[in-house]
Structure formats: structure tokens, C-alpha cells
Amino acid sequence: MCGIVAYVGAQRATPILLEGLQRLEYRGYDSAGIAVLSDDGDLQLKKTTGKLKELVAAVGAYEPSGSLGIGHTRWATHGRPNNDNAHPHTDCHGDIMVAHNGIIENYAALRDELLAEGHVFRSETDTESLAHLIERELETTNDLAEAVRRSLQRVTGSYAIVVVSRSHPGRLVGARLNGPLIVGLGEHENFLASDIPAILRHTRRMIALDEGDVADVTPERVVITTLAGAVVQRPITTIEWDIESAEKGGYPHFFVKEIHEQPDAVRQSLMGRIEQQGEDDKLTLRLDELDALAASGRLDTIRRVVILGCGTASHAGMIAKYAIERWARLPVEIAISSEYRYADPVVGPETLCITLTQSGETIDTLVATRLAREAGASVIAITNVVDSAITRSADATLYLRAGPEISVAATKTFVTMLTTLYLLGMWLGQRTGALSDETAQRLLADLRRTPDLMRATITGVTNDEGLGAAALISVADRLARCQSCLYIGRSMGYPLALEGALKLKELSYVHAEGYAAGEMKHGPIALLDPQTPLIAIATESAVYEKVVSNIQEARAREAAVIALASAGDTTIQRHADALIYVPRAPEFLSPLLTVIPLQLLAYHVALKRGCDIDQPRNLAKSVTVE
């Protein structure tokens, strides 16, 4: 979590830092700060609690001047959100400033050691120990990068850090371990940041630092070393999307903008992966990214699949389980990443691990993936961020191609993750021989028309006529007044119920729970009453009649029922108090459509309750701490 940006060059650093932090505020908004080294050697520090606008106002009264600086927006882990605990943190004499994303697990022992040596601490944070460690190492070396390397060798935990020193003008030092940090390459200027949008206005040329890398950065050069000091080369990536992709584009919130971008995001995910060939226009599935792994022979012995993910990613994995088992006839286990490594999992060379993380930096998923790989499993990563940490823990990577997702609550990355998992499930089915050519042709053709169906879904639930926006707003009015509600579904509808409930909780702070519909009578039905509505996923499927039966059980308890149904279904009308329709589609495509009104419903409830939609309380976009 937390956001970091740093600059060294000839421009005024403060505007660049503030702009970068504005694009990173989704990563944390408990407090923010900047430190700028002025031309006369004065290290100027500005920190405030609350959202970034508080820092902007403070800087407006007096802007630190200088062409080198670091900035940070915080999601608190150690220490309350206040000015003392805000980053950057300094050493005893204010000569060194450190901004940090991550957790120093042995900070208490380091703090006691440094206190015994006479160091003075001003905060409750784990980060401040780093500033004092670097201060101590600079007493024996005049090399800032070397002092950082020595200090980090004492550290246990995760970090992405940037460091400036009064005695080393014109120089930034950055380092990472289990936390994202990229270098931006400019003309006679360079940047460090925890995510691409922070610096995309200034450069498209990026270097993703690897685990344990230390970057020594000046306006004219970037030298990357290991913690041991060995110089290493990392590839330069040119970012294809532009800064406008990370702007709101006329929408009131990033969240609703990103909902509307979902059809195009899915189209990008499919591009080049489904091809029409030959005189008979036969469709061919191509996942070139997996060719090397397939050629290695490691997949020949695969007998089971484990899907790792957290939150929304795990819900996408749960839906994909139904598809992969049906198409590839391989057993699939869904594992919550944060629990996996503590469960003594049974994993080995017979296991294919599919690891899901939007950012590629989710620490729980990174650690779980490494455990699986160390046990001999083959790993395929599915992520949205090029050269992120997960790609270096995987044998192969499938990118989502969703573009930037700024709102904390996931939308585009859910549908592109599910789309990519479907493609992978078909690919596995073709390898095992369980998926017939006829079925594959039908599935690929259906997938290709999915973006158009998604666009029709958005139009249908946002228009001002009929059962579109009117139905959605009416349901949102009801839910906004509730204290709690239940979501139910069966088969692929069950993970959708979990995702719908998660979105409502994330955005509106209304308590919601998702259940497998058949489980409702095994306990949760006790919660139903006229004040607790039920949202049912009742789209066309093999289990439709079973869902209708479960809805009737809820109606018998006088609970209001809101049903999401397939267009043209008139039977459902007599079983529900309110209806939201989505286009008819094959069962495996339906989740890609039905999730859209679930997202929009949560959005409108949050609007009515006056919640912060893009930056929900206590949440951050990239979870890089355990």
C-alpha cells in the first residue's frame, strides 16, 4: 500500500511530487508528505494528516523550492495517522529523509538497538528505524547507496523506499523487496515511483526494479545493484497507454468510468488470442506467452490446478473453477492466498498454480506463489502490471491488458481476469483433449461477442427508460436505508453473489454477505425479515429452477427480493419485488454481464450514502503488507 514518488532533474520538484501523489492517492490517504532539497542545501519537509488536499493547502502557503525531492501518501500500518507518523521520516539531525512502503518486521529490535546508541526517535513507525540505520552507516562511508545497502541487510520484512540526503545533493536512492518500485527515465531527469500513473505525464520509459535491487539515481544516470553491491541490468519497458487513460474523462468517479471501460478492456484481453484462420474461418486460440512453458514438458505431468488470489481475484478464480473443471477435466482448488502458506498445502510437480493479482505486488499472493513454486509446482501468473513482482515468481505470465485501474474497488480487472482464466481453461482443455473442437469453436465465438453484450448490459442498466436506470435507482434507494442484506447464487452465481456483496461493503459500508443459495436454509435464512433484502442471481442457467426455489423460501420470510434475471424472463416477475435484467447469454458468459449491475448497484448506494467511492475508508488499491 502507500504511494511513493521521487524526482531529480532541473525542474521544480514540488509540483511534480504533488501531481504524482495525486495519482497515487488511491494507495493510501491517512497522511501525506514531501521532502525537497533546495539549491542552497536546505532539506525542507512538509507533512499533513488526512487526504492529499491538506498537504496541497499547506504547500500552497509555502512551496518548498528545489529540483530534488521525495513524496509519500500513507496507508497506516505502524502508528496512528498523525503528523509525527506521516512520511518522509528523518534521522536525528534532519540530514536524511526516507519514504517507505511496506513493513519492517524487526523494527522493534532495531529501534531498541538504535535508542541504546543515543538515536532520538520522533514517531511510532517502523520506517524511522531505516533513517537512523542509514545515518549510522554514513558515518563510515560517504556513499549513500552503499549506506542504504548496508542498512537494508539488517532489515527483515518488505519495503519499497526512496532516500535523499542533505550531504548528497542531486542523488536519489531507491530499493525494493516485496514492494513495487519503478524507475522512470527522462531527458536529464529521472524519477522513482510505486506505480506508473505517478510519472506517466513525464516519461513512458520505465524500469521495474527486481527483488533486492537498489537504484542509485541522478539526473544523468541510473545504476542498479543488488544488496551485495553487484551491478545488474534491468530491461527498459515503454508504456503504451497514456495519461488520459488514468484521468476521469468526464465521469464523476473513476469507479463508474472503469465500469464503462469494461467492454473495451475485455476486447483488449481477447485481442490476438482468438484468431480466425483458413477458408472455413475456423477460430484458433493462441496463448503465445505459454509456448515456452508448454515446450518444457512441465505441464505434461499436471494432474491438478490450484488458483491463488485475494478478494475480487479469488471470486474470479471461483467462477473459473467451474469452467476449467468442465473443459479440461482437471480438479481445481481455490485457495485464499493469505491462508495458503499457513495450511501446510499439498503441492508438487503435479500441480499447476494459477496466481491472480491485479497489481502483481499483492504480498499474500506473492508469498503463497513462491511457496508453491519452491515445492515444484509450475506457475502461471495472471496480472495487469508489466514486470511486476509476480512475473518474476512465475514460469509464464498472461497480462490482463485492462489498462490503469485507479479506483480502489476492482471492476475492469475482475472481468479481464475472468476472461483470461476462460482462455486459459480452454487452452488446458485442448491440451488434455477433454475439450472437443466443436465445443471450443462455440466457446471462442461466444467470447468474441462478449464485449458487445457487455456494452448492451451497460446501456440497458443505465438508460433512462423502461427497467434500466429506474430499476437500479429504486433498488439502490432501498439498500441505502438498510443495515444489512444477503446476496445468493448457485453454481457460477455463487461467486458473483460474493463479489456483489464485497462491492456493496467496499463502497457503501452496508453490511452484506454472499451465500450459496442452497446454504441459506442451513443458517443464514434466520437473518431474513422485512428489513433485510435478498439480492438473487437468477439468470438463465442449469440451476435456474433451484434458485427460484430458494427465492420462494426468502419470500416466505417476508424479505424483499431483488432478482438479476435474463432478458425476456417473465416467470421471475412473480417471485421478485424488483427486477434488473441483463442480456441473455450462455451460462459461462453470464458472470461477465451480471457483475455490471452489481457494480453499479453498489455505486448508487454509495452515492446515496455520501461515501468516498474511489477511496473507501481503510482500503488501499495494492495490498503490499500482510
Disulfide bonds with the S-S distance in Angstrom:
none
